[in-house]
Amino acid sequence: MEEKFEPKHLIVKNANISSVNLSGRPTKANPDGGSRSFVLRINDPTEADRLAAEGWNVKLRRPTTLDDGTVLEAYQYIPVSAWFNKYPPDFWLIQLKEDGTATSRKLDVETVGVIDRAKRLNVDLHLVQYHYTKGGGGVTALVREMAVTVGDNAFANSASAFGEDFANIPIVGDDETPF
């Protein structure tokens, strides 16, 4: 008889995320590209223990010393994936304006990569556990919903010249220049 799993949900307000790769670009951990992921950092060891007891895939990043001698502290985290399949996650980009107003825009598979390099002021997450059986089985955390709040900048309003649909605006990476 096949075991059935009741998926668990996790809502995190003001989440601390890092290693963001929602564009699916090739990286050291993702050399062929295509995988969209990030890390949810858990700063409270008690909370990390509770989440691990609930079946979340909590991992420990050991302290690392960079070439310049800077030491990165150890922390616990949950690796999170974003799958754009039959039921894609909802991603929202909320831009706070200097005048106190805000605009929001729903992102899709083509535009979600803007979050990779955005100056994030706040991130709210809704995650769900996914139990898989392939390769011995395990649990992964999937994004169900994500709202990212960014601040205003000098060029934010200039994008309006491109119209409401900014999906065709190229995302310029660190190693690319537009001119």
Legacy VTK file of the C-alpha trace (Angstrom):
# vtk DataFile Version 3.0
C-alpha trace
ASCII
DATASET POLYDATA
POINTS 179 float
0.000 0.000 0.000
1.363 3.397 -1.009
1.871 5.874 1.822
-0.111 9.113 1.518
1.353 12.357 2.788
-0.698 15.314 3.931
1.225 18.354 2.688
2.297 20.825 5.334
2.187 24.549 4.749
4.514 27.200 6.124
3.754 30.925 6.120
6.758 33.171 6.774
6.410 36.939 7.128
9.507 39.101 6.627
11.502 36.065 5.475
15.285 36.156 5.235
16.199 34.676 1.841
19.530 34.337 0.048
21.113 32.538 -2.914
18.151 33.652 -4.999
18.033 32.171 -8.512
14.462 32.461 -9.737
15.623 33.191 -13.285
17.057 29.672 -13.527
20.469 30.891 -14.714
23.396 28.454 -14.602
25.316 28.506 -11.303
27.927 26.372 -9.570
25.139 24.299 -7.965
22.985 24.394 -11.138
25.521 24.188 -14.008
22.971 23.457 -16.742
20.552 26.134 -15.546
16.794 25.797 -15.466
16.353 25.107 -11.737
14.725 28.005 -9.880
15.477 28.166 -6.185
16.521 30.135 -3.125
17.394 29.546 0.504
15.121 30.428 3.435
17.445 31.268 6.311
16.255 30.319 9.796
17.876 32.504 12.428
16.289 30.883 15.492
17.720 27.411 16.324
14.553 26.490 18.269
12.417 27.310 15.224
14.794 25.285 13.007
14.417 22.277 15.334
10.602 22.626 15.288
10.527 22.782 11.482
12.835 19.764 11.176
10.538 17.822 13.551
7.610 18.692 11.235
9.470 17.128 8.313
10.935 20.223 6.642
14.354 19.707 5.041
16.378 21.909 7.440
20.087 22.031 6.639
23.140 23.600 8.284
25.535 25.856 6.415
28.885 25.651 8.111
31.023 28.739 8.713
33.030 29.736 5.643
36.166 31.866 5.346
36.370 33.921 2.172
39.603 34.663 0.292
39.767 38.107 1.910
39.599 36.572 5.415
35.948 37.445 6.030
34.190 34.730 8.016
30.591 33.946 7.118
28.717 32.669 10.154
26.975 29.304 10.216
23.209 29.290 9.808
20.338 26.869 9.323
18.191 27.000 6.203
15.556 25.329 4.092
16.290 24.996 0.356
13.222 26.144 -1.601
12.312 25.410 -5.227
9.928 27.166 -7.600
8.314 24.900 -10.182
6.391 26.432 -13.058
4.328 23.419 -14.014
0.580 22.791 -14.201
0.003 24.786 -10.976
2.643 27.546 -10.953
3.306 29.597 -7.838
2.076 33.176 -7.471
4.823 35.795 -7.308
4.023 39.419 -6.549
6.399 42.372 -6.806
5.272 45.300 -4.648
6.987 48.621 -5.217
6.827 51.242 -2.479
6.862 54.784 -3.835
8.426 57.802 -2.147
4.967 59.389 -1.848
3.750 56.494 0.349
1.760 54.703 -2.343
2.526 51.237 -3.655
2.015 49.359 -6.883
1.937 45.602 -7.299
2.603 43.442 -10.291
2.098 39.716 -10.698
5.203 38.029 -12.088
5.309 34.962 -14.310
7.912 32.487 -15.504
9.392 35.122 -17.842
9.555 37.996 -15.331
10.152 36.339 -11.937
13.927 36.624 -12.457
13.775 40.330 -11.542
13.648 39.189 -7.902
17.169 37.724 -8.196
18.908 41.096 -8.061
16.177 43.266 -6.551
16.886 45.241 -3.404
14.352 43.406 -1.268
12.836 45.312 1.665
10.483 42.510 2.687
9.606 38.976 1.579
6.479 37.080 2.612
6.310 33.383 1.722
3.811 30.560 1.573
5.630 27.243 1.216
4.293 23.718 0.885
6.072 20.419 1.445
6.366 18.100 -1.532
7.129 14.444 -0.849
8.852 12.673 -3.721
9.770 9.029 -4.203
12.265 9.272 -7.068
15.886 8.504 -6.156
15.082 7.127 -2.730
12.543 9.782 -1.814
12.588 12.852 0.348
10.938 16.185 1.001
11.392 19.479 -0.769
9.907 22.895 -0.027
8.014 24.502 -2.903
6.906 28.115 -3.253
3.147 28.443 -3.386
3.051 32.246 -3.032
5.692 34.928 -2.615
5.309 38.681 -2.199
8.477 40.750 -2.533
8.481 44.407 -1.540
11.071 46.661 -3.148
11.766 50.354 -2.668
11.484 53.187 -5.125
14.500 54.163 -7.178
15.397 56.919 -9.594
14.619 54.848 -12.684
11.599 52.872 -11.461
9.086 55.116 -13.168
11.000 55.221 -16.453
9.918 51.626 -17.098
6.430 53.013 -17.727
7.719 54.097 -21.126
7.728 50.399 -22.039
4.055 49.975 -21.128
2.411 47.748 -18.553
3.962 44.540 -19.872
7.631 44.574 -18.976
8.149 40.905 -19.871
10.095 41.927 -22.983
12.557 44.145 -21.128
15.847 42.227 -20.902
17.302 41.560 -17.462
20.919 42.659 -17.495
23.164 40.451 -15.389
26.350 41.327 -13.521
28.506 40.264 -16.463
26.432 41.919 -19.182
26.214 45.550 -20.167
23.428 47.035 -22.258
25.868 49.116 -24.356
LINES 1 180
179 0 1 2 3 4 5 6 7 8 9 10 11 12 13 14 15 16 17 18 19 20 21 22 23 24 25 26 27 28 29 30 31 32 33 34 35 36 37 38 39 40 41 42 43 44 45 46 47 48 49 50 51 52 53 54 55 56 57 58 59 60 61 62 63 64 65 66 67 68 69 70 71 72 73 74 75 76 77 78 79 80 81 82 83 84 85 86 87 88 89 90 91 92 93 94 95 96 97 98 99 100 101 102 103 104 105 106 107 108 109 110 111 112 113 114 115 116 117 118 119 120 121 122 123 124 125 126 127 128 129 130 131 132 133 134 135 136 137 138 139 140 141 142 143 144 145 146 147 148 149 150 151 152 153 154 155 156 157 158 159 160 161 162 163 164 165 166 167 168 169 170 171 172 173 174 175 176 177 178
